[in-house]
Each structure stands twice: as structure tokens, then as C-alpha cells.
């Protein structure tokens, strides 16, 4: 056992830092947000060709017309546990970034869109397979990499994985966690409150019911009442649930009393909260407002999480892509994948393993909840850098994460006796 442990440590140290950095930079240099022609097409081809050059079995898995996951696999003998690496190829738009795809190296960091979220994690996972193949490692269980499309939209790539496989006994999602082990994260509910009024000429507003004014009363009460209710709920890793008024739309003209106003909310949930309860909670607050303002007519309902417009939702439906539930994710800190990751971090980084929660949502929820594959989130980069105008990843963190990936793959899958 000691000898095998030393072999694993030795293999985990076989990283060419310059080569790993170059791989990460190449991924960053390829734009892959949803407004790019072909979206993830170019980066998918790059990943496939890169892994095929290393004689790693690789294939495309079509998700929608012209958009494919990349599935790479090192087959095991069938006598060990299987492990899935999950990483998304897409990014958000570059927004106000001055050099989003330069992938410059400065101050011990790699800069550019996707550096943290999550091309560094994806590079580390790819490099893990490359190292194991070069070292001619024989695994007992299979190691699978799924580089997926669409996580920044409606997670259609991981949905396809959940429906059609390949899956494994446990998984790591390589989102940025600053090398902490995330065993729980919040869910997302998007809600819409439709507020009805009565149209009238602005010269005689008393003849109408102003839907925008009614909406303002509802928002004011939500800020006071719902904030208080949510503060009474808590999760040891995630804290309290939150909500945000993200959009309000109403009115057609300044001279017309508006008859309709819609409010859209983002409601972050913690384990144990369910959609019907979240809706009921808000509807009860609306009912309370109506007791003081009888003219108010409003109803709340859930809307799909991800699509930015009705047109985008229709496009997805036309491609037979469904918006999945965005439930919270939680696995036991005693799970095998967590135990092995903790061991790897202690052995390879000099850090004390940290178990944490994440305020955002990831594909780990689909793998854990829908596919019943216990999944953790672990990767290089700071979540606060994700989506920012100054996105970067520490090179040393990229190297350490990759070593942890290699060690974990070897410990979970198992080395075949020579």
C-alpha cells in the first residue's frame, strides 16, 4: 500500500508546467460564448484533436445541431470505481474586457475570458488524461472527461450526459473554488409576478388602476417581509436563501395608466426548499398586500431559468432543448470522492482541506440530483473572478489543481497491479 501510494504521488508530480499553461492559454484564446458563430464548435474540435494526438479515445456527442459535447475516456478493467470529470467549454460574453482572448501571462496569472470560469479547470482535467496516457497507466475503473456545451445558458450539454451517458460512480465538476471542496450549493428559481391594472387616460388617472404603482407596493413589501422570512432559514455551508428583483417591465406610454406590469425575481434556494413552497411564500405576501390595497391583482409563477427572452426560449424549444430544474445540490462530506480529494489536497498542496458551500449553481446539481451521481465542485480560480471584466487564474493554483485531479483519478479508479 505504501509503495502504491508513492507511485501515485510520483505520477501526480509529472506535470510540465509550461505545457499546462500553454494548454490553458490555447483554450482561453478560442471564443466560445453563445454569440460566437458555431458557439463551442471551434473549442470542441481543439479539445478532440488535442486528446486524440495523445491516443486517448475521444468522440463527439451531439447535443443540438452543430453543437457537441466532447467525451474522452481511459477505459478501466472493470474492477475499480469509475470517475467523471465534468467541465463546460462555453463562457459568458466578454462584456467590457479590453483583451478577452489574449490569454496574457502576467504576475503569475493567466488573464482572459474563461480563465477562472472554467477553462483552467478544463485544462487541468484534459492534462490529467494526457499524463495518465503518457505514463501508460492501467486503471481498474474508467476515467471519463465530458467537456460540455451550454452551462452558461441552460446546461443542455450536461442534460444530454444525464440522459444518454456516459456516467460514472462519482464526479468532479471543475468550476472555480480556490481549491476548496464544494459539497453543497444553492439552487435557482426564476419567478414572475404579473400585476394587472386598469388602463385609463393620464389626465384622469383615478379612473384606472396603475399596475406599476401596484407593483411598487409589492416590491416594497417583498423587500421587508421576504427578506425577514429568508433570514430565519439557514444552511451550515450556504447561509440563508436570497432573492433579487432583477427585471420590471410595464407601461406603453407616459400618457396612459399602465394596465400590466411584470416583476421578475431571482430566488436562490437552499437544500430542503421546493418550488411550490417558494411560490406559495411569495403569493402569501401578495395576498397580505392586497388586504391593504384592494385594487391590487397579482399572481406569481415560476419561469425557466436561463433564457434571456421569449425568443431564446422558443429557439431552445425548437431544438428540443428543455430547461432543467435548478435545484440545490448537496452530498455527504463523508462521500468517497470527498474523502479522496481531502487526502489529495493534504498530500500535494500543503493546504488544509476546506469543505465549503457555493452561492452559485453548477452542473453538479444535475449529476447529483437527476443522474444520482455524487458530485463535488473543485477547481482552480476564484468564483469572484468569474464573469468579471478582469478575469484571471493563478498559475500555481492551476498546477496544484491538476496534481489533485491526477491523484484523485488514480485513487478512485485504482491502479492495476503490474
C-alpha positions as CSV (number, residue, x, y, z in Angstrom):
1,X,0.0,0.0,0.0
2,X,2.9,2.4,0.9
3,X,4.6,1.5,-2.4
4,X,1.4,2.2,-4.4
5,X,0.9,5.5,-2.6
6,X,4.4,6.6,-3.6
7,X,3.7,5.6,-7.2
8,X,0.6,7.7,-7.2
9,X,2.4,10.7,-5.7
10,X,5.2,10.3,-8.3
11,X,2.7,10.3,-11.2
12,X,0.8,13.3,-9.8
13,X,4.1,15.2,-9.9
14,X,4.7,14.5,-13.6
15,X,3.4,17.9,-14.8
16,X,5.2,20.1,-17.3
17,X,4.1,23.5,-16.0
18,X,4.9,25.3,-19.3
19,X,2.9,22.8,-21.3
20,X,-0.1,23.0,-18.9
21,X,-0.1,26.8,-19.0
22,X,0.1,26.7,-22.8
23,X,-2.9,24.4,-23.0
24,X,-4.9,26.7,-20.7
25,X,-4.0,29.7,-22.8
26,X,-5.0,28.0,-26.0
27,X,-8.4,27.2,-24.6
28,X,-8.9,30.9,-23.5
29,X,-7.9,32.2,-26.9
30,X,-10.9,30.4,-28.5
31,X,-14.1,32.5,-28.0
32,X,-16.9,30.2,-27.0
33,X,-19.9,32.3,-25.8
34,X,-23.3,32.0,-27.3
35,X,-23.0,34.9,-29.7
36,X,-20.0,33.3,-31.4
37,X,-20.8,31.6,-34.7
38,X,-20.8,27.9,-34.0
39,X,-20.7,28.7,-30.3
40,X,-18.5,25.9,-28.8
41,X,-17.7,24.3,-32.2
42,X,-14.1,25.5,-32.5
43,X,-13.1,24.7,-29.0
44,X,-14.7,21.3,-29.2
45,X,-12.6,20.5,-32.2
46,X,-9.5,21.7,-30.5
47,X,-10.1,19.5,-27.4
48,X,-10.9,16.5,-29.5
49,X,-7.8,16.8,-31.7
50,X,-5.6,17.5,-28.7
51,X,-6.7,14.4,-26.9
52,X,-6.6,12.2,-30.0
53,X,-3.0,13.2,-30.5
54,X,-2.3,11.6,-27.1
55,X,-4.1,8.4,-28.3
56,X,-7.0,9.0,-25.9
57,X,-10.4,7.6,-27.1
58,X,-12.4,10.7,-27.9
59,X,-15.8,11.3,-29.6
60,X,-18.4,13.9,-30.2
61,X,-21.8,13.7,-28.6
62,X,-24.3,15.8,-30.5
63,X,-26.5,17.9,-28.2
64,X,-28.1,20.2,-30.8
65,X,-27.5,21.0,-34.5
66,X,-23.7,21.7,-34.8
67,X,-23.1,21.7,-31.1
68,X,-21.4,18.7,-29.4
69,X,-20.0,17.6,-26.1
70,X,-16.6,16.1,-26.2
71,X,-16.3,12.7,-24.5
72,X,-12.9,11.3,-23.7
73,X,-12.3,8.0,-21.9
74,X,-9.5,5.9,-20.5
75,X,-11.1,2.6,-20.1
76,X,-10.6,0.6,-16.9
77,X,-10.5,-3.1,-16.4
78,X,-13.9,-3.0,-14.7
79,X,-12.6,-3.9,-11.3
80,X,-12.5,-0.4,-9.8
81,X,-14.7,2.7,-9.4
82,X,-15.3,5.0,-12.3
83,X,-14.8,8.8,-12.2
84,X,-16.3,11.5,-14.3
85,X,-14.6,14.9,-14.9
86,X,-17.2,17.5,-16.0
87,X,-16.2,20.8,-17.4
88,X,-18.0,23.3,-19.6
89,X,-16.5,24.8,-22.8
90,X,-18.7,27.9,-23.0
91,X,-18.2,31.2,-21.3
92,X,-20.2,34.3,-20.8
93,X,-19.7,37.3,-23.2
94,X,-16.6,39.4,-22.8
95,X,-18.6,42.5,-21.8
96,X,-16.2,45.4,-21.2
97,X,-13.0,43.4,-21.3
98,X,-10.1,45.1,-23.2
99,X,-8.3,41.9,-24.2
100,X,-10.6,38.9,-23.5
101,X,-8.8,36.4,-25.7
102,X,-5.2,37.4,-25.4
103,X,-4.5,34.9,-22.6
104,X,-1.6,37.0,-21.5
105,X,0.6,35.8,-18.6
106,X,1.4,38.5,-16.1
107,X,2.1,38.5,-12.3
108,X,1.9,34.7,-12.1
109,X,-1.6,34.7,-13.6
110,X,-3.3,33.9,-16.9
111,X,-5.7,36.6,-17.9
112,X,-8.8,36.4,-20.2
113,X,-12.4,35.4,-20.5
114,X,-12.9,31.9,-19.1
115,X,-9.6,31.8,-17.3
116,X,-11.4,31.1,-14.0
117,X,-14.8,30.0,-15.3
118,X,-13.7,27.4,-16.3
119,X,-11.0,26.9,-18.9
120,X,-8.4,26.4,-16.3
121,X,-10.3,23.6,-14.7
122,X,-11.0,22.1,-18.1
123,X,-7.3,22.3,-19.0
124,X,-6.3,20.6,-15.7
125,X,-8.8,17.8,-16.4
126,X,-7.6,17.3,-20.0
127,X,-4.0,17.3,-18.8
128,X,-4.8,14.6,-16.3
129,X,-5.9,12.2,-19.0
130,X,-2.8,13.2,-21.1
131,X,-0.4,12.4,-18.2
132,X,-2.1,9.0,-17.4
133,X,-2.0,8.0,-21.1
134,X,1.7,9.0,-21.5
135,X,2.6,7.1,-18.3
136,X,0.8,4.1,-19.7
137,X,-1.2,3.8,-16.6
138,X,-3.6,0.8,-16.4
139,X,-6.7,1.8,-14.4
140,X,-9.1,-0.6,-12.7
141,X,-12.0,1.8,-13.1
142,X,-12.7,4.0,-16.1
143,X,-11.9,7.7,-16.2
144,X,-14.2,9.9,-18.3
145,X,-13.9,13.5,-19.3
146,X,-17.1,15.3,-20.5
147,X,-16.4,18.7,-22.0
148,X,-19.9,20.0,-22.3
149,X,-21.8,22.8,-24.0
150,X,-24.2,25.4,-22.7
151,X,-23.6,25.5,-19.0
152,X,-23.8,29.3,-19.0
153,X,-27.2,29.0,-20.7
154,X,-29.5,26.1,-19.8
155,X,-26.9,23.3,-19.2
156,X,-28.0,21.4,-22.3
157,X,-24.7,19.6,-22.5
158,X,-24.8,18.0,-19.1
159,X,-28.5,17.3,-19.6
160,X,-27.6,15.2,-22.6
161,X,-24.9,13.5,-20.5
162,X,-27.5,12.7,-17.8
163,X,-30.0,11.3,-20.4
164,X,-27.6,9.3,-22.6
165,X,-24.3,8.9,-20.6
166,X,-21.6,8.1,-20.2
167,X,-21.8,8.5,-16.5
168,X,-19.7,7.2,-13.6
169,X,-20.0,6.3,-9.9
170,X,-18.8,9.8,-8.8
171,X,-17.9,13.1,-10.4
172,X,-15.9,16.3,-10.1
173,X,-17.1,19.5,-11.7
174,X,-14.2,21.7,-12.3
175,X,-15.7,25.1,-11.6
176,X,-13.5,27.6,-9.7
177,X,-13.5,27.0,-5.9
178,X,-10.0,28.3,-5.0
179,X,-9.1,24.6,-4.3
180,X,-11.8,24.2,-1.7
181,X,-14.1,21.2,-1.9
182,X,-17.7,22.3,-2.5
183,X,-20.2,19.7,-1.3
184,X,-23.3,22.0,-1.5
185,X,-24.5,24.9,-3.5
186,X,-27.7,26.9,-3.8
187,X,-30.4,26.3,-6.3
188,X,-32.1,28.9,-8.5
189,X,-35.8,29.7,-9.0
190,X,-36.8,32.4,-11.5
191,X,-40.2,33.8,-10.7
192,X,-42.5,36.2,-12.5
193,X,-45.2,38.3,-10.8
194,X,-47.9,39.5,-13.2
195,X,-49.6,42.6,-11.9
196,X,-52.8,43.6,-13.6
197,X,-54.3,47.1,-13.5
198,X,-56.8,49.1,-15.5
199,X,-55.9,51.3,-18.4
200,X,-57.0,55.0,-18.4
201,X,-56.0,58.4,-19.8
202,X,-53.3,60.0,-17.7
203,X,-55.5,63.1,-17.4
204,X,-57.9,61.1,-15.3
205,X,-55.7,58.5,-13.6
206,X,-58.4,58.0,-10.9
207,X,-60.4,56.1,-13.5
208,X,-57.7,53.5,-13.9
209,X,-55.6,51.2,-11.7
210,X,-51.9,51.8,-12.2
211,X,-50.2,48.4,-12.4
212,X,-46.7,49.9,-12.0
213,X,-47.8,51.6,-8.7
214,X,-49.3,48.3,-7.6
215,X,-46.0,46.5,-8.5
216,X,-44.0,49.1,-6.5
217,X,-46.1,48.3,-3.4
218,X,-45.5,44.6,-3.8
219,X,-41.7,45.1,-4.3
220,X,-41.6,47.3,-1.2
221,X,-43.3,44.6,0.9
222,X,-41.2,41.9,-0.5
223,X,-38.0,43.7,0.4
224,X,-39.2,44.0,4.0
225,X,-41.2,40.8,4.6
226,X,-39.5,38.2,2.4
227,X,-36.0,39.4,3.5
228,X,-37.1,38.8,7.1
229,X,-38.6,35.3,6.3
230,X,-35.5,34.2,4.5
231,X,-33.2,35.4,7.2
232,X,-34.8,32.8,9.5
233,X,-33.7,29.9,7.3
234,X,-30.2,28.8,7.2
235,X,-27.8,26.0,5.9
236,X,-24.5,25.4,7.6
237,X,-22.5,25.8,4.4
238,X,-24.7,28.1,2.4
239,X,-26.2,30.5,4.9
240,X,-29.7,31.9,4.2
241,X,-31.6,31.9,0.9
242,X,-31.7,35.1,-1.0
243,X,-33.8,36.9,-3.6
244,X,-33.2,39.7,-6.1
245,X,-35.7,41.8,-8.1
246,X,-33.9,41.6,-11.5
247,X,-36.4,43.0,-14.0
248,X,-39.5,45.1,-14.1
249,X,-41.5,45.9,-17.2
250,X,-44.7,47.8,-17.6
251,X,-46.4,50.6,-19.4
252,X,-46.8,51.7,-23.0
253,X,-46.8,55.5,-22.9
254,X,-46.4,58.2,-20.3
255,X,-49.9,59.5,-21.0
256,X,-51.6,56.1,-20.4
257,X,-52.2,54.5,-17.0
258,X,-50.5,51.1,-17.4
259,X,-52.7,48.0,-17.2
260,X,-49.9,45.5,-16.9
261,X,-46.6,45.3,-15.1
262,X,-44.3,42.3,-14.7
263,X,-41.7,41.8,-12.0
264,X,-39.1,39.1,-12.4
265,X,-37.2,37.7,-9.4
266,X,-34.1,35.5,-8.9
267,X,-34.6,33.4,-5.8
268,X,-31.6,31.4,-4.5
269,X,-32.7,28.3,-2.6
270,X,-31.0,26.0,0.0
271,X,-31.4,22.3,0.3
272,X,-34.9,21.4,1.5
273,X,-36.7,24.2,-0.3
274,X,-39.1,23.2,-3.1
275,X,-40.6,25.2,-6.0
276,X,-44.2,25.1,-4.8
277,X,-43.2,26.3,-1.3
278,X,-41.2,29.2,-2.8
279,X,-44.2,30.3,-4.9
280,X,-46.6,29.9,-2.0
281,X,-44.4,32.1,0.2
282,X,-44.4,35.0,-2.3
283,X,-48.1,34.6,-3.1
284,X,-49.0,34.9,0.6
285,X,-47.1,38.2,0.8
286,X,-49.0,39.4,-2.3
287,X,-52.3,38.4,-0.6
288,X,-51.2,40.4,2.5
289,X,-50.5,43.5,0.4
290,X,-54.0,43.1,-1.2
291,X,-55.6,43.3,2.2
292,X,-54.3,46.9,2.5
293,X,-54.7,47.7,-1.2
294,X,-57.8,46.0,-2.6
295,X,-57.2,47.2,-6.1
296,X,-54.1,45.0,-6.5
297,X,-54.4,42.0,-8.7
298,X,-51.2,39.9,-8.9
299,X,-50.1,36.3,-9.3
300,X,-46.7,34.7,-9.1
301,X,-45.4,31.8,-11.2
302,X,-42.2,30.0,-12.0
303,X,-40.4,30.7,-15.3
304,X,-37.5,28.9,-17.0
305,X,-34.0,29.6,-15.6
306,X,-31.5,30.7,-18.2
307,X,-33.2,32.0,-21.4
308,X,-32.9,35.8,-21.6
309,X,-36.0,36.3,-23.7
310,X,-39.2,34.6,-25.1
311,X,-37.5,34.3,-28.5
312,X,-34.5,32.5,-27.0
313,X,-36.8,30.1,-25.1
314,X,-38.7,29.4,-28.4
315,X,-35.4,28.7,-30.2
316,X,-34.4,26.2,-27.5
317,X,-37.8,24.5,-27.7
318,X,-37.4,24.3,-31.5
319,X,-34.2,22.4,-30.9
320,X,-35.9,20.1,-28.4
321,X,-33.8,21.5,-25.6
322,X,-35.6,21.6,-22.2
323,X,-34.7,23.9,-19.3
324,X,-33.9,21.7,-16.4
325,X,-34.8,22.3,-12.7
326,X,-32.1,24.3,-11.0
327,X,-32.3,22.6,-7.6
328,X,-29.8,22.9,-4.8
329,X,-27.0,20.4,-4.6
330,X,-25.7,18.6,-1.5
331,X,-23.7,15.4,-0.9
332,X,-22.3,13.9,2.3
333,X,-18.9,15.2,3.4
334,X,-18.2,11.5,4.1
335,X,-18.6,10.5,0.4
336,X,-15.7,8.7,-1.1
337,X,-15.0,11.4,-3.6
338,X,-14.7,14.0,-0.8
339,X,-12.5,11.7,1.3
340,X,-10.1,11.2,-1.6
341,X,-10.0,14.8,-2.5
342,X,-9.2,15.8,1.1
343,X,-6.4,13.2,1.1
344,X,-5.0,14.6,-2.3
345,X,-5.1,18.2,-1.0
346,X,-3.2,17.3,2.1
347,X,-0.6,15.3,0.3
348,X,0.0,17.6,-2.7
349,X,-0.7,21.3,-1.8
350,X,0.3,21.8,1.8
351,X,-3.2,23.2,2.4
352,X,-5.7,22.1,5.0
353,X,-8.7,20.8,3.0
354,X,-11.7,23.1,3.2
355,X,-15.3,21.9,2.8
356,X,-17.4,24.8,1.6
357,X,-20.7,25.8,0.0
358,X,-21.1,27.9,-3.1
359,X,-23.7,30.6,-3.6
360,X,-23.9,30.0,-7.4
361,X,-25.3,27.0,-9.3
362,X,-23.4,24.4,-11.3
363,X,-23.9,21.2,-13.4
364,X,-23.1,19.2,-10.3
365,X,-26.8,19.6,-9.3
366,X,-27.9,17.8,-12.5
367,X,-25.4,15.0,-12.0
368,X,-26.2,14.6,-8.3
369,X,-30.0,15.1,-8.3
370,X,-31.0,13.8,-11.8
371,X,-28.3,11.2,-12.5
372,X,-27.8,10.2,-8.9
373,X,-24.0,10.6,-9.3
374,X,-22.5,12.0,-6.1
375,X,-20.6,15.1,-7.4
376,X,-18.3,17.7,-5.9
377,X,-17.2,21.0,-7.3
378,X,-13.4,21.5,-7.2
379,X,-11.2,23.6,-9.4
380,X,-8.6,26.4,-9.8
381,X,-9.7,30.0,-9.8
382,X,-11.7,32.3,-7.6
383,X,-15.5,32.4,-8.2
384,X,-15.4,36.1,-7.7
385,X,-13.3,36.4,-10.9
386,X,-15.9,34.5,-12.9
387,X,-17.9,36.8,-15.3
388,X,-15.8,39.8,-14.3
389,X,-14.1,42.3,-16.6
390,X,-10.7,41.3,-15.1
391,X,-10.8,37.5,-15.1
392,X,-7.7,35.6,-14.3
393,X,-6.4,32.4,-12.7
394,X,-3.3,31.8,-10.6
395,X,-0.8,29.6,-12.4
396,X,0.3,27.9,-9.2
397,X,-3.4,27.1,-8.4
398,X,-3.8,25.6,-11.9
399,X,-0.8,23.4,-11.3
400,X,-1.9,22.3,-7.9
401,X,-5.5,21.5,-9.1
402,X,-4.1,19.4,-11.9
403,X,-2.0,17.4,-9.4
404,X,-5.0,16.9,-7.2
405,X,-7.0,15.7,-10.3
406,X,-4.3,13.2,-11.2
407,X,-4.0,11.9,-7.6
408,X,-7.8,11.6,-7.2
409,X,-8.3,9.8,-10.5
410,X,-5.6,7.2,-9.6
411,X,-7.0,6.7,-6.1
412,X,-10.7,6.5,-7.1
413,X,-10.2,4.4,-10.2
414,X,-7.4,2.3,-8.8
415,X,-4.1,1.2,-10.3
416,X,-4.0,-2.2,-12.0
417,X,-1.3,-4.4,-10.4
418,X,1.6,-4.8,-12.7
